[in-house]
Amino acid sequence: MVMRILIVDDEAAQMRALCDTLGQRGYQTVGCSSGEAALAVLNGQAGDGGAEAPFQVLLADLMMPGLDGIALVQAARAIDPDLACIIMTGEGTIGSAVQAMQVGALDYILKPFRVSVILPIIARALETRNLRIMNASLELRLREHAVQLVRINEELQVARLQADRANQAKSAFLSNMSHELRTPLNAILGFAQILASEQLPSTPAQKKQFAGNILQASRHLLRLINDILDLAKVESGALTLETEQVGLSQVLQECRTLVDPLARMRGVELRVSVADGVSVMADRVRLKQVLINLLSNAIKYNREYGTVSVHCAEAAGGERLRLSVQDTGAGLDEKQLEAMFQPFNRLGQEGGTQEGTGLGLVMTRHLVEKMGGELGVVSTPGMGSTFWVALPVFLA
């Protein structure tokens, strides 16, 4: 690459001579007889090619009318901080040299000078300029690397916290799971031991009751194991869904048939208001599982002779349908809502008469999200709860 030098001297003859001399040494030179003209060239306003490629070196006379060499160096470096500036002066004082260095000049030359003197100074200035550029580039890369390291450390910290929370959740899950599995298993073993014992006589009615207790505990244990296996499949990504057009009215009718006995037993009235012909995109089997869980919960945790209302409405944007299941139960407070989707958390119903594993809502949310939907709840203590499912609408 040809080095470009801007030479500025109010003595036109000396300026031209210097341009010719350095031009013969392989440098591309542009000469100006004033500081103002030099700034115009640096700004690309003189039409002499200055705007096409930057200058590497500025040779400026110290004493010039108007804009002197010191002021020119300041203005030139403001335009191009990488410009290597050299002051030419016949004054030869330490003060002028120090002043030139303070504003950014790399060196100075005393007039009159010989070519053998100026060439090494120019070469040294170019080398210093290149070092400046390399250092600036290195500092920029170091700053970028520092920012990247900070970002990586922040991401690692977030990942570490997430891993810690996941491990804690896993430990809590395993602890709860072993407790939940042990409870019905102990009941089965206990009643079976009574039946098998010859030292503990029992009447036929008691034996029948004990067998019923074993059967009830076995069913609960099987239900718990099935829920755990289903949840594990969903969370591991092993559960595959077959998404298709599903008519809500027909699926709800099938679900209603299954939960009607429970509703009649508790005196709960079921009100389903979903128009025929309304369809969503979902896995039919898993959607049925979701709806049965929501309807069963709405019945079990309702007040006696309460009401469960099911209705459907278009969600915001028209791309989803929102199916709501509203009950007239005790409702949920803020603390219960926060713990809503924690595995094995039955929200204070652990000692109640209603059976449950505490996994139903967790599984329901996973299934809804896997079908591209969303599960939410709105509840007020003493007023009941409304669980809603938003699923992609089927567009014919």
C-alpha positions, 0 to 999 in steps of 0.5 A: 500500500502506498503511503500518503503524506499531507505536507503543509507549509506556508512557504510554497517553494519549500512545500513543493520541494518536499513533495517532490523529494518524498514523491521520488522516495515512493510516497504519495504526497499532497501539498497545502500552503495553509492549515485551513486548506489542509483541513479541507483536504482531510475532510475530503472537500478539496477534490484532490483524492483526499477522500478516496484514501486516508493520509498516514502522515501529516507534515505541518509547519509550526509557524503559519498565519491563521491556523498554525501547526499546533492548532492544525495537529489538534484539528487533524487528529480530531478528524483522524486519530490514527494520523501520524503528525510531525511538526516542522519548525525553524524555532528549535525551542524545547517549549515548541517541541513539548507543545507539539507532543502535548497535542499529539505530534509524534516527532518534530524536525528542525529546519533546515533539514536534509532528506537523510534526516526526515526519512527516518523520522517519517519511517519511525512515525509510520511504525508508531502509527501502526503500533497505535492502531494495533494496540487500539485493535487489541484493546477493542478485542480485549474489551469485547472478550471481557464483555463476552466473559462477563456474559458467559459467567452470567449465563453459567451462573444462571445455568448453575442456579437452574441446575441447583433448583432442578436438583432440589426439585428432583430430590423433593419429587423423589422424597414425596414420591417414595412417601406417596408410594409407601402409604398405600403399600403399607395399607396393603401389607398391613391389612394382608398381614391381618388376614393372613394371621392366625393370632388375630381372629376376624369375622367374615364382615371384617375380612370383607372390609379388610379386603375392600381396604386392600383393593382401595389402596391397590387402586390408589397405588396403581393410579399413582404409579400410572400418573408418575409414569405418564409424567415421566414420559411427558417430561422426558419427551417420550410421550408422542401425541397425534394432533388432529381435529377434535370436536369439543362437544363430542369429547365433552359428552364422553367426559360427562358420561364418565364423571356423572356418577361422581357428580350425582353422588355429591349432588353437583349439577353439571352445566355444559354449554358448548356449541356443536361444530366447535373444533380444536387441534389436539390429541383426542385421548390426551384432551379427554384426559385433561378434561376428565381431570378438570371436571373431576377436580371441579366436582370433588372439591365443590360444595355439596349441591354445587354447580360446575359450568363448562363454556367455550369462548374465542381467545384473543386473536381468534387463533385459540379457543378457551374452554373454561371449567367453573366450580362453586367450591371453596376457592383458592388463596394466593399461596395455594395458587402459587403451589398449584403445579407442584407435584404431590401438593394437594393444596391442603386436601391431604387429610380430606376425604377426597382421593388424589395423587397431587399429580393430576394438574401437573400432568394436565398442564404438561399435556396442554402445553405439549398440544400447543395450548395453555392452562390457567386458573382464576380463583377467589376464596369462598367464590370458587375457581375457574380453570381454563384451557386455550387450544389452537382452533381448527381452521377448515 
